């Protein structure tokens, strides 16, 4: 019999984690082939999508014997999709016959499961002393064991330390991939391993600082990468794919306590952007390490003196079915063009945009945030900041006429400006059916068949009224 091993409380795990390595690589097919363990990655590439998905690719050398081999590789992401695993010979010198994904991880309960029906020894505490208990383990619950002693008696004992004759086979300390490989010739074989994993995602975060009159802004973009995949990827090439990729099923992400890491801009553009199918890919131009249970932020872009426009928007309800009057808040938006002439002009991935402004003491204060969708170049981004405090809108219906096949509805929109500066308020009204404006005191713009826009100037501490009549043709 081999030397017994003492298992004590939490110390069982420390001992087992050290010792189980020799048993994890024993192979499971029993085919007489050569068993090899972890090869070392020459190159690691991680591609992360917005939708809880990562694709890992590794180039590695496998030390194989001629003929049948069993090769094991631990350290893969615990959130791996085993059906996506692919191991390719880059020179065609070996063939993968079978692959397994082992995830029966070692623990105190797992070890005891393997010893049900087998002989063990343990110690129970009696006063200040420990009493030896030995026999065949029938079952267990926590530290309470049911043991059949050599004389046939059944003893229920709460045991803190256990002595096991050996460590059981079949348990592993990390998720492990296992391959049956038929190799033509012996030596180091160049291979590529690829697989998909959940638990990885990324998003963009933008920080905007506006100038005193909100006509210019500084924009800094960051990518926030979350790695909950259950593995650390050292010195990896990183690619981020922006776009709405269709998937049949979305695996649930595994949640952990996360560590945060920030990488500063090291000068110049850190990401090279290219189009990938109908998406955009951002390729980090250096290596980085993605640690498990970590959020990492990397600078994506930086632009200064970007032109921006502050817009006040008053949007009413439908122009037909609402009667009486209603009051509505006036929204504040910051609009800017994602164009090269405006200091930008690159596809911007979706994310959250936060806006700051200096107060009277020159300190930055948060003034609003919004989410933006994937935005191609040369498109306008509109950021909803909130509602204006000093601008009030009031809307009421003043007349309705039934003309048989036509209806005429008259509206009056009052805008009051309590600011110490003149403003222009964009008034948006929703129309339906076939319509025409028959009377108005400000000229409208037909944005679409269902949206009408007016630009109404309002003096400081003043009031302006938009009055219009809309005729519907409903016959």
C-alpha positions, 0 to 999 in steps of 0.5 A: 500500500502507498503511504497514506495521505492525511486530509484535514479540513480546507488543507485537503484542497491544498494537498490535493491540488498539488498531488492531483497533477500526476493523476490528471494526465494519466489518460482515459482511453487506455489505448497504449498511446503516449500521453503528453501534457500541456504544450506551450502557446507560441501565440494567443489571439482573442477576438471579443464580440459585444454579445457575451462571446469570445473566440480564442486561437492559439498556435502551439507545438505538441510533442508527439510520438509516432502513432497514437497519442493522448494529449491533454491541455488544461487552462482553457476557459471554464465557460468554453463551448466544447462543441466549438473546439478545433485542433488543426495540424498546420503541416498536416502531420497528425490527425485528431481522432477523438476529443473530450472536455473534462470538467470534473474538478477536484473538491473535498466532496468529489474526493469522498464520492470516489471513496464511497465503498472504500476503506478510509481512516479519520480522526474525530475530536473527543474533548481535547484529544483525537480518536481514530475511526477507520473502516469502509465509507458508506456515505457522507454529508459535510464532515459527518461520515457513516462508516462500517467498522471492521467488526461490522458496526456502523459508526456515525462520526463527525471527522475533521481529519481523514487519511486516504490510501491514495488520491482517486483518479479522474478528478482534475484541478482545471478544465481540461481538453483531451485529444486522441491524436494519430501522428505521422512521425515523432517530434514537435508538431505545429498546431492551431487550437481554436474555441468559442467561450461565453463570459467575454464581452466589451463595450465602448465608453465615451467621455465628453468635456464641453467648452463654456458655450457648448460649441466645442468638445473634447472626446475621449473613447475607451473600450471596457473589456470584461473577462469572466470566461474562467481563464487568463490569456497572457500576452495576447493579440486582442481584436474587438468586433462591433456589430449585431452578430446573430447567434442561435443561443446566447450562453449565460455569462458567469458572474464573479467579483471583478478586478479593474485594470486601466491601460493609458494611451501610449501615444498614437492610435492604439487600434487599427480599424477594418471592416469585417463582413457587415461589422467593424473590427478594432485590432489592438496594435500591441499585446495585452493580458486579459486576466480572469475576473477582470475588467480592463479599459483601453484608450480607443480614441481622442479628439479635441475641438470637435464641433457640437450643437446644443439643441432644445427640443419640444415634442408634442403628442399626435396632432389629431387625437389629443384634445385640450392642453398638455405641458411637456418638458423641453429636452436638451440634446448635444449633436455632433457629426462623426465626420473627418472634417469635425475631427472624427470620421471613424465607425464608433461602436455602441456604448455609453457617453458621459458629458462633463462641464467646468463649473465657475471654479474650473472643476468638472461636473457631470451634466448628463449621459446617454447611450449611443448605437453603432454609428458609421462615419459621416452620421450625426450623433444626438446625445440626450442630456436631460430636460431644460430647467429654464425653458417651458413648453405648453401646448393646447388645441384651439379649434377643430373643424369637421369638413366631411372628408377633411378635418382641420385642427388648430394648435397653439404652442407657447414657449417661455425662456427664463434663461439670460440668453436667446435660444431656438427651440425645435418643435416636433409634431407627429402627424397622421394620414394625408395632411397639409399645413394650411396656416402657420406663423413659422415655416415648417419643415416636413421631416417625414410623412409623420413628423413636422419640425419648426425652429422657433426663436425665443428671446431671453426672459421672453415668450414665443407662440407657434400657431398652426392649423393642419388639415387631414384628408381622410376620404 
